Amino acid sequence: MTILTSRDFNHNVSKAKSMSRHEPVFITDRGTPSHVLLSYQQYELLLKKTQSNAERLGMCIEDLTQIDDDFEFERAVLTDRQVEL
């Protein structure tokens, strides 16, 4: 993980851009992370990994267990209904 201070980033933007091609660069402001510099390719990969809850619900149970979120999905139990004619 690469970390730059705001001052270092401002003094050498080209170096930060070069470093971001290999991994995200975290930029701090007074010791606190404030920004992350990513290459465009890394950004596109990040977008592709994002799924909506609706997309997740369409996944099989094995794939659902791979999701690292603060909530869990309960498996729905579907039963046949009696239809009156």
Backbone as a ProteinNet text record, in pm:
[ID]
protein_1_A
[PRIMARY]
MTILTSRDFNHNVSKAKSMSRHEPVFITDRGTPSHVLLSYQQYELLLKKTQSNAERLGMCIEDLTQIDDDFEFERAVLTDRQVEL
[TERTIARY]
84.8	0	90.2	64.5	142.3	66.1	134.8	73	156.8	90.6	156.7	85.3	160.4	97.7	45.3	-47.7	-99.7	13.3	106.5	218.5	304.1	337.8	416.6	342.3	210.8	130.8	134.6	116.4	116.8	251.8	359.5	493.2	532.9	470.4	511.5	392.6	303.3	183.5	219.9	318.4	354.8	405.3	477.9	525.1	405.3	308.4	188.1	110.7	96.8	26.9	99	229.1	308.3	290.4	292.6	276.2	135.6	35.8	-102.1	-128.3	-36.4	-52.5	-36.3	35.6	63.8	-28.7	-68.3	-155.8	-218.3	-328.5	-389.5	-293.7	-299.1	-215.5	-307.1	-282.7	-362.3	-296.7	-376.7	-326.9	-384	-295.4	-339.6	-341.4	-428.6	-436.4	-425.3	-310.7	-280.5	-288	-235.9	-226.9	-349.9	-456.8	-581.2	-601.8	-627.9	-653	-771.2	-750.6	-856	-892.7	-799.4	-824.7	-749.6	-798.1	-730.5	-715.5	-595.3	-566.8	-555.4	-640.9	-642.6	-614.7	-559	-551.6	-692.2	-716.3	-848.8	-885	-787.7	-811.6	-856	-792.6	-832.6	-973.5	-1005.4	-1138	-1244.8	-1218.3	-1313	-1334.3	-1227.8	-1241.2	-1325.8	-1306.5	-1384.7	-1532.7	-1565.7	-1705	-1767	-1690.3	-1741.4	-1771.2	-1700.7	-1721.1	-1846.3	-1896.8	-2011.5	-2139.9	-2221	-2347.6	-2458.8	-2575.7	-2691.1	-2744.1	-2827	-2887.1	-2973.2	-3039.6	-3122	-3036.2	-2918.4	-2828	-2777.8	-2750.4	-2703.2	-2809.5	-2935.9	-3042.8	-3055.2	-3010.4	-3014.1	-2899.2	-2809.5	-2692.9	-2727.2	-2649.2	-2667.5	-2611.1	-2648.3	-2610.2	-2458.6	-2387.6	-2241.7	-2179.1	-2232.5	-2180.4	-2218.7	-2337.2	-2380.3	-2288.7	-2235.8	-2148.1	-2014.8	-1981.9	-1857	-1866.1	-1987.1	-2006.8	-1968.8	-1885.3	-1839.9	-1910.5	-2034.7	-2113	-2154.2	-2213.4	-2257.5	-2393.2	-2450.8	-2581.2	-2578.4	-2675.6	-2683.9	-2818.5	-2820	-2943.8	-2999.3	-3129.5	-3193.8	-3246.8	-3229	-3275.4	-3427.5	-3491.4	-3637.1	-3681.7	-3791.2	-3849.5	-3976.8	-3981.1	-4095.6	-4177.7	-4306.7	-4395	-4503.7	-4559.3	-4669.6	-4796.5	-4876.7	-5003.9	-5115.8	-5216.4	-5336.5	-5418.3	-5456.2	-5536.4	-5678.7	-5773.5	-5914.2	-5974.5	-6043.5	-6109.5	-6256.1
-116.3	0	123.7	212.9	335.1	450.9	526.2	640.6	763.9	871.1	1000.3	1107.5	1201.3	1316.9	1409.2	1495.8	1592.4	1676.1	1712	1794.5	1720.1	1593.3	1513.6	1495.2	1471.2	1455.4	1582.7	1698.5	1825.8	1856	1814.4	1840.7	1746	1627.4	1531	1447	1510.5	1443.9	1332.5	1354.5	1251.8	1124.7	1138.2	1021.4	945.2	1017.9	955	881.1	943.8	879.2	751.7	756	639.1	526.5	560.3	460.2	400.6	478.9	429.9	327.6	314.9	213.3	72.6	60.5	-69.5	-101.7	-0.7	-20	114	112	238.2	319.7	450	540.7	617.7	604.6	673.7	807.6	913.7	1048.6	1095.1	1140.1	1181.6	1333.1	1379.9	1521.3	1531.4	1581.3	1589.4	1453.6	1352.5	1218.8	1131.8	1187.7	1112.7	1086.1	960.8	933.4	1016.4	1085	1170.7	1137.2	1080.3	1047.7	920.1	856.8	740.1	763.5	747	762.8	623.9	597.9	469.3	489.9	388.2	392.5	369.2	407.3	389.4	241.1	156.9	13.1	-42.5	2.4	-41.3	7	127.6	182.9	100.9	64	-17.4	-153.8	-214.1	-341.8	-326.5	-217	-190	-177.7	-112.4	-98.2	-232.2	-316.8	-446.8	-537.6	-519.9	-604.2	-564.6	-445.3	-396.5	-455.9	-512.2	-568.5	-511.1	-499.9	-456.1	-573.7	-545.7	-653.9	-742.1	-684	-762.8	-861.7	-818.8	-910.2	-1019.5	-982.2	-1081.4	-1186.7	-1146	-1241.1	-1347.1	-1316.8	-1412.4	-1510.8	-1496.7	-1583.6	-1713.6	-1817.2	-1943.4	-1929.3	-2019.7	-2010.2	-2013.8	-2087.5	-2093.4	-1956.7	-1885.1	-1752.2	-1651.5	-1667.3	-1575.6	-1583	-1701.2	-1715.3	-1643.9	-1611.7	-1541.6	-1391.1	-1339	-1195.2	-1157.7	-1056.3	-1010.7	-880.3	-889.8	-772.4	-784.7	-680	-679.2	-747	-795.3	-860.7	-994.7	-1077.7	-1209.7	-1224.9	-1301.7	-1333.3	-1463.3	-1468.2	-1593.5	-1658.7	-1787	-1858.6	-1866.8	-1830.6	-1835.7	-1979	-2016.4	-2148	-2128	-2185.1	-2170.8	-2298.9	-2283.8	-2399.7	-2381.5	-2494.1	-2487.6	-2442.5	-2363.7	-2318.5	-2398.1	-2421.7	-2486.5	-2382.9	-2414.8	-2324.1	-2377.6	-2296	-2337.6	-2297.2	-2388.3	-2361.4	-2336.6
0	0	0	-93.1	-104.4	-41.3	43	110.5	82.2	41.4	19.1	99.8	149.8	212.9	103.2	137.6	39.9	-18.2	66.9	22	-80.2	-49.4	-143.4	-275.4	-266.6	-386.9	-470.7	-409.4	-482	-545.9	-480.9	-533.8	-646.6	-650.6	-751.7	-799	-870.7	-921.1	-1018.7	-1104.1	-1203.1	-1135	-1025.3	-950.9	-892.3	-838.7	-782.3	-890.7	-1008.4	-1119.1	-1160.6	-1165.6	-1202.9	-1100.9	-972.6	-867	-869.5	-909.9	-909.5	-1020.5	-1114.7	-1219.3	-1161.9	-1050.4	-990.2	-874.4	-798.1	-683.3	-645.1	-571.8	-529.5	-442.7	-458.2	-379.3	-285.1	-155.8	-54.9	-24.6	-27.7	-2.3	130.1	217.8	350.6	363.1	448.3	482.2	633.1	679.7	822.9	890.8	820.7	877.9	860	806.6	787.5	638.3	599.8	458	406.8	294.3	241.2	96.7	21.2	-119.1	-156.8	-264.4	-320.3	-469.4	-518.7	-660.9	-723.1	-824	-893.6	-1041	-1104.7	-1249.8	-1303	-1426.8	-1485	-1495.1	-1522.8	-1531.2	-1395.6	-1288.3	-1154.8	-1121.6	-1162.5	-1139.3	-1211.9	-1337.5	-1413.1	-1346.7	-1296	-1226.5	-1101.1	-1032.1	-911.2	-944.6	-1053.6	-1094.6	-1132.2	-1197.3	-1239.9	-1122	-1011.4	-894.1	-816.7	-839.6	-765.8	-823.5	-736.3	-778.1	-690.8	-748.8	-671.4	-590.7	-491.8	-414.2	-502.3	-600.5	-692	-768.9	-812.6	-883.4	-789.9	-664.6	-568.2	-539.5	-534.8	-506.7	-615	-734.5	-842.8	-839.1	-742	-733.5	-661.7	-687.7	-615.7	-474.3	-386.2	-244.3	-225.7	-311	-298.4	-325.3	-425.1	-455.2	-348	-290	-183.9	-63.1	-33.7	82.7	61.9	-62.1	-92.2	-66.6	-48.7	-30	112.4	125.4	256.4	291.1	338.4	376.5	522.3	575.5	713.9	732.2	627.4	638.3	566.5	601	540.1	472	366.9	297.2	354.4	372.3	409.9	283.8	275.2	156.9	160.7	52.3	42.4	18.1	82	61.2	-19.7	-138.2	-226.2	-223	-206.4	-204	-308.7	-353.6	-449.9	-378.7	-448.3	-394.7	-457.2	-379.6	-432.1	-507.2	-629.6	-710.4	-714.8	-674.7	-677.1	-809.4	-872.7	-1000.8	-984.8
[MASK]
+++++++++++++++++++++++++++++++++++++++++++++++++++++++++++++++++++++++++++++++++++++

